[in-house]
Amino acid sequence: MERYILAGILLNIQKYFDINDSTAGFLHTVYTCSFTLVPPVAGYLGDRYHRKSIIIVSLCLWFTFATGSSFVSKSQFWFLLLMRALVGGGSAFFTTVAPTIVADLFFGAQRSMMISAFFIFMPVGSGLAYITGSSMASITGDWLWALRITPILGVLGLVLLIFLCPNPPRGASETHPVGVTGPSSYLEDVKYLIKNQGFVWPSLGITAVTFLDGAFAFWMPTFLYRARVTQGIQQPCITQPCVNKDSSIFGAVTVSSGILGVCIAASLSRKFRDKVSNVDSLICIGAMVGAAPCLLIILFVAQRSIPVTYLFIFLDTSMTAMAWPAVADITINAVIPTRRASALAFQTSVVHILGDIWSPYLIGAITDALSKRNPKSFEWSFHSMKYSLLLCPFVVVLGAVFFTMAAIHFSKAMTGIKRLVEGELTFYSPYPSPATVPNLELSTGQNGERKSTKFQKQF
């Protein structure tokens, strides 16, 4: 919810601070910048220290900064930027470390299902952000109350985490359940990941999805609002509070389509995993091929029919949602247990640096530049945003190419993990280098302390 809570109240924020589209897009950029810079630290700590404690501390900081952002005044836009940056850092720790705990609790098809269940809450949270944010602003008459929703709900989640969440040994699901450890430096971890093409290509593919999600999730409610004004079925907002019913509708569509997409991906993965080892990559390819034409239809139908536009938004978000659990499953299965947190951290940094760290700002900047042609025309402001969003379908096609390369390389990357699961004492890396593959040791410690048999390197 936190990432897109501002998107549902963007009209109010622009009126409150009197800012243009590019400046409004910068709010998402600063959040994503910290969300990008923090994961390497989170991954390093997550592969070496008590993961549950790391998550608890990060959530406490996250909720504190989110609450602080709700007390900003009209002259303190800089303070809102600062708080959003700090909130992004806190949430980055959770999203980097939490999936590795899920991975160590389950294995095989069951792991795929649990990873999918974990990622269902990405579209659910995003959709609820639009709905609750816009609804809270409408009910209270003050958009700042929308920023207090996630801290309130987060406290409940934090309590459940403290009392119900276990902290399994690293690699417990593969070694049934003793776990493994392997001392290595962060530089060695990065070298291993860069040479593992089964990790690199899906990371580039999900980068394209992230670019799309950042741009569309941030600007689509505003785009639809401008489409309604262009059609003459809604009047432009002059004074606050600005009521944009598309925020709630778009949120509901995001929730339902996201759940559907994740469930379809999980079902296909579970059904065909034993027959097709790279099924997750193939799911992503199909999703990208289907999403690209839907995006084009959305952009050119919006000025004529809002209901038809929502139909294709539903189809598009269903398909892009399929990629998230599939890529997480690919990453976890293609990387050794002692480097999974680092892998997710490195992946998070890359996808946001090349993806949504700048896509909302870029779309806003292009829109502002095009709007200068006729700055007083509201209809032209709609067309300006439409033309700027045309960049997204081409990025999605590029994502399909990356996922095709991922499908080609996945089987080779799985070799080492399969040997570990089968209990062989020799651990094989698909892209070996003496400097990048650690000695792995069996461990029965609760937090992955080293104890016994080593998995020696083989070159």
QUILIN-V112488 format. One record per pair of residues at least 12 apart in sequence whose ideal C-beta (glycine too) atoms are under 7 Angstrom apart, sorted by the first residue. I is the first residue (numbers start at 1). J is the second residue. D is the distance in whole Angstrom. If there is no record, write none. Layout:
I&J&D ; I&J&D
This chain:
1&125&4 ; 1&128&5 ; 1&129&4 ; 1&150&5 ; 2&66&6 ; 2&87&6 ; 2&91&6 ; 2&150&5 ; 3&31&7 ; 3&126&7 ; 4&126&5 ; 4&129&4 ; 4&130&7 ; 4&217&5 ; 5&129&5 ; 5&133&5 ; 5&146&6 ; 5&147&6 ; 5&150&6 ; 6&27&6 ; 7&129&7 ; 7&130&6 ; 7&217&6 ; 7&218&5 ; 7&221&6 ; 8&129&6 ; 8&130&4 ; 8&133&3 ; 8&134&4 ; 8&221&6 ; 8&247&4 ; 8&251&7 ; 9&133&5 ; 9&134&6 ; 9&137&5 ; 9&143&4 ; 9&146&5 ; 10&24&6 ; 10&221&7 ; 10&222&6 ; 11&222&7 ; 11&225&7 ; 11&237&6 ; 11&242&4 ; 11&244&5 ; 12&137&6 ; 12&143&4 ; 12&240&6 ; 12&241&6 ; 12&242&5 ; 13&143&7 ; 15&240&5 ; 15&242&6 ; 16&74&6 ; 16&143&7 ; 16&240&7 ; 17&74&7 ; 17&77&5 ; 20&368&6 ; 21&364&4 ; 21&367&5 ; 21&368&5 ; 22&361&6 ; 22&364&4 ; 22&365&4 ; 22&368&5 ; 24&364&6 ; 25&218&7 ; 25&360&4 ; 25&361&4 ; 25&363&7 ; 25&364&3 ; 26&361&5 ; 27&81&7 ; 27&84&6 ; 28&214&7 ; 28&218&5 ; 28&360&4 ; 29&357&6 ; 29&358&6 ; 29&360&7 ; 29&361&5 ; 30&81&5 ; 30&84&5 ; 30&85&5 ; 31&84&4 ; 31&85&7 ; 31&87&7 ; 31&88&4 ; 32&88&6 ; 32&352&5 ; 32&356&5 ; 32&357&4 ; 33&85&6 ; 33&357&6 ; 34&85&4 ; 34&86&7 ; 34&88&4 ; 34&89&4 ; 34&92&7 ; 35&88&4 ; 35&91&6 ; 35&92&5 ; 35&352&6 ; 36&349&5 ; 36&352&4 ; 36&353&5 ; 36&357&6 ; 38&89&4 ; 38&92&4 ; 38&93&7 ; 39&92&5 ; 39&96&5 ; 39&345&4 ; 39&348&4 ; 39&349&5 ; 40&345&5 ; 40&346&7 ; 40&349&6 ; 42&92&6 ; 42&93&4 ; 42&96&4 ; 42&97&6 ; 42&345&5 ; 43&96&6 ; 43&341&5 ; 43&342&4 ; 43&344&6 ; 43&345&3 ; 43&346&7 ; 44&186&5 ; 44&342&7 ; 46&96&6 ; 46&97&4 ; 46&100&6 ; 46&341&3 ; 47&338&6 ; 47&339&6 ; 47&341&4 ; 47&342&5 ; 50&167&7 ; 50&447&5 ; 51&97&5 ; 51&100&7 ; 51&101&6 ; 51&167&6 ; 52&165&6 ; 52&167&4 ; 54&93&6 ; 54&97&5 ; 55&93&7 ; 55&94&6 ; 55&97&6 ; 55&98&6 ; 55&161&7 ; 56&158&7 ; 56&161&7 ; 56&162&6 ; 58&90&5 ; 58&93&3 ; 58&94&5 ; 59&94&6 ; 59&154&6 ; 59&158&5 ; 61&90&4 ; 62&87&6 ; 62&90&3 ; 62&91&5 ; 63&151&4 ; 63&154&5 ; 63&155&7 ; 65&83&5 ; 65&86&4 ; 65&87&5 ; 65&90&6 ; 66&87&5 ; 66&147&6 ; 66&150&5 ; 66&151&5 ; 67&148&6 ; 67&151&5 ; 68&83&5 ; 69&83&3 ; 69&84&6 ; 69&87&7 ; 69&147&5 ; 70&144&5 ; 70&147&4 ; 70&148&5 ; 92&348&7 ; 95&348&7 ; 96&341&6 ; 96&344&5 ; 96&345&5 ; 96&348&6 ; 97&341&6 ; 99&115&7 ; 99&118&6 ; 99&328&6 ; 99&344&6 ; 100&340&5 ; 100&341&5 ; 100&344&7 ; 101&167&7 ; 101&168&7 ; 102&114&5 ; 102&115&6 ; 102&118&5 ; 103&173&7 ; 103&332&5 ; 103&340&6 ; 104&168&4 ; 104&169&7 ; 104&170&6 ; 104&171&7 ; 104&172&5 ; 104&173&5 ; 105&168&6 ; 105&173&7 ; 106&173&6 ; 107&173&4 ; 107&174&7 ; 109&270&5 ; 109&273&6 ; 111&173&7 ; 112&266&6 ; 112&269&5 ; 112&270&6 ; 112&273&7 ; 112&329&5 ; 113&266&6 ; 113&270&6 ; 115&325&5 ; 115&328&5 ; 115&329&5 ; 115&332&7 ; 116&262&5 ; 116&265&6 ; 116&266&4 ; 116&325&4 ; 119&262&6 ; 119&324&5 ; 119&325&4 ; 119&328&6 ; 120&259&6 ; 120&262&5 ; 122&258&7 ; 122&324&6 ; 123&254&6 ; 123&255&6 ; 123&257&7 ; 123&258&2 ; 123&259&7 ; 123&262&7 ; 123&317&7 ; 123&321&5 ; 124&255&5 ; 124&258&6 ; 124&259&6 ; 126&217&6 ; 126&254&5 ; 127&251&4 ; 127&252&6 ; 127&254&4 ; 127&255&3 ; 127&258&6 ; 128&251&6 ; 128&255&7 ; 129&251&7 ; 130&221&6 ; 130&247&5 ; 130&248&6 ; 130&250&5 ; 130&251&3 ; 130&254&7 ; 131&248&5 ; 131&251&4 ; 131&252&6 ; 132&149&5 ; 133&146&4 ; 133&247&7 ; 134&244&6 ; 134&247&4 ; 134&248&5 ; 135&248&6 ; 136&149&6 ; 137&241&6 ; 138&241&7 ; 138&243&6 ; 141&241&6 ; 143&241&7 ; 167&446&7 ; 167&447&7 ; 169&443&6 ; 169&445&6 ; 169&446&6 ; 169&448&5 ; 170&337&5 ; 170&338&6 ; 170&448&4 ; 171&337&3 ; 171&338&7 ; 174&337&6 ; 174&420&5 ; 174&421&5 ; 175&442&6 ; 178&442&5 ; 178&443&6 ; 178&444&5 ; 179&443&4 ; 179&444&7 ; 179&448&5 ; 180&337&5 ; 180&338&6 ; 180&440&5 ; 180&441&6 ; 180&442&6 ; 180&443&6 ; 180&455&7 ; 181&338&6 ; 181&441&5 ; 181&443&5 ; 181&448&5 ; 181&450&5 ; 182&338&4 ; 182&438&4 ; 182&439&6 ; 182&440&4 ; 182&441&7 ; 183&438&6 ; 184&438&4 ; 186&342&7 ; 188&435&6 ; 188&436&5 ; 188&438&7 ; 189&339&5 ; 189&342&4 ; 190&346&7 ; 191&433&7 ; 191&435&6 ; 191&436&4 ; 192&339&6 ; 192&436&4 ; 192&437&6 ; 193&339&7 ; 193&343&6 ; 193&346&5 ; 195&431&4 ; 195&433&6 ; 195&436&6 ; 196&334&6 ; 196&335&7 ; 196&413&6 ; 196&430&7 ; 196&431&5 ; 197&409&4 ; 197&413&7 ; 198&334&4 ; 198&409&5 ; 198&410&5 ; 198&412&6 ; 198&413&2 ; 198&414&7 ; 198&430&7 ; 199&331&6 ; 199&334&5 ; 199&335&6 ; 199&343&6 ; 199&413&7 ; 201&402&6 ; 201&405&4 ; 201&406&4 ; 201&409&6 ; 202&281&7 ; 202&327&5 ; 202&330&5 ; 202&331&7 ; 202&403&7 ; 202&406&4 ; 203&347&5 ; 203&350&6 ; 203&351&7 ; 204&402&4 ; 205&284&6 ; 205&327&7 ; 205&399&5 ; 205&402&4 ; 205&403&4 ; 205&406&6 ; 206&323&6 ; 206&327&4 ; 206&351&5 ; 207&350&6 ; 207&351&4 ; 207&354&5 ; 207&355&5 ; 208&395&5 ; 208&396&6 ; 208&398&5 ; 208&399&3 ; 208&402&7 ; 209&320&6 ; 209&323&5 ; 209&399&6 ; 210&351&5 ; 210&352&6 ; 210&355&3 ; 210&356&5 ; 211&355&4 ; 211&356&6 ; 211&359&5 ; 211&395&5 ; 212&320&6 ; 212&392&5 ; 212&395&6 ; 212&396&6 ; 213&320&7 ; 213&356&6 ; 214&355&6 ; 214&356&2 ; 214&359&4 ; 214&360&5 ; 215&359&4 ; 215&360&6 ; 215&363&5 ; 215&389&7 ; 215&392&6 ; 216&392&7 ; 218&360&4 ; 219&360&7 ; 219&363&6 ; 219&385&7 ; 219&389&7 ; 220&250&6 ; 221&244&6 ; 221&246&5 ; 221&247&5 ; 221&250&5 ; 223&302&7 ; 223&385&5 ; 223&389&7 ; 224&246&4 ; 224&250&7 ; 224&302&7 ; 224&306&7 ; 225&244&5 ; 225&246&5 ; 226&381&6 ; 226&382&4 ; 226&385&6 ; 227&302&4 ; 227&303&6 ; 227&306&7 ; 227&382&6 ; 228&306&7 ; 229&378&6 ; 230&303&6 ; 230&379&5 ; 230&382&5 ; 231&303&7 ; 236&378&6 ; 249&310&7 ; 253&310&6 ; 253&313&6 ; 253&314&5 ; 253&317&7 ; 254&317&6 ; 257&314&5 ; 257&317&4 ; 257&318&4 ; 257&321&7 ; 258&317&6 ; 258&321&4 ; 260&318&5 ; 261&317&7 ; 261&318&4 ; 261&319&6 ; 261&321&3 ; 261&322&5 ; 262&321&5 ; 262&322&7 ; 262&325&5 ; 264&322&6 ; 265&283&5 ; 265&322&4 ; 265&325&5 ; 265&326&5 ; 266&325&6 ; 268&283&6 ; 269&283&7 ; 269&326&7 ; 269&329&7 ; 277&410&7 ; 277&411&5 ; 277&414&7 ; 278&407&5 ; 278&410&4 ; 278&411&6 ; 280&326&4 ; 280&329&5 ; 280&330&5 ; 281&330&6 ; 281&403&6 ; 281&406&4 ; 281&407&4 ; 281&410&6 ; 282&407&6 ; 283&322&6 ; 283&326&5 ; 284&323&5 ; 284&326&5 ; 284&327&7 ; 284&403&4 ; 285&400&6 ; 285&403&5 ; 285&404&6 ; 285&407&7 ; 287&319&4 ; 287&320&6 ; 287&322&4 ; 287&323&5 ; 288&396&5 ; 288&399&5 ; 288&400&4 ; 288&403&6 ; 289&400&6 ; 290&319&5 ; 291&316&5 ; 291&319&4 ; 291&320&5 ; 291&396&5 ; 292&393&5 ; 292&396&5 ; 292&397&5 ; 294&312&5 ; 294&315&5 ; 294&316&4 ; 295&316&6 ; 295&392&6 ; 295&393&4 ; 295&396&7 ; 296&393&5 ; 297&312&5 ; 298&312&5 ; 298&313&6 ; 298&316&6 ; 299&386&5 ; 299&389&6 ; 299&390&6 ; 303&382&7 ; 330&406&7 ; 330&410&6 ; 331&343&6 ; 331&344&6 ; 331&347&6 ; 333&414&6 ; 333&417&6 ; 334&410&6 ; 334&413&4 ; 334&414&6 ; 336&416&7 ; 336&417&7 ; 338&438&7 ; 338&440&6 ; 363&388&5 ; 363&389&6 ; 366&388&4 ; 367&384&5 ; 367&385&5 ; 367&388&5 ; 370&384&4 ; 370&387&6 ; 370&388&7 ; 371&384&5 ; 412&430&5 ; 413&430&5 ; 415&428&6 ; 415&430&5 ; 416&428&5 ; 416&429&5 ; 416&430&6 ; 420&455&7 ; 425&453&7 ; 425&455&6 ; 425&456&7 ; 426&456&6 ; 426&458&5 ; 427&440&5 ; 427&455&4 ; 427&456&7 ; 427&457&7 ; 427&458&7 ; 428&458&5 ; 432&459&5 ; 434&459&7 ; 437&457&5 ; 439&454&5 ; 439&455&7 ; 439&456&6 ; 439&457&7 ; 440&454&7 ; 440&455&4 ; 441&453&7 ; 441&454&5
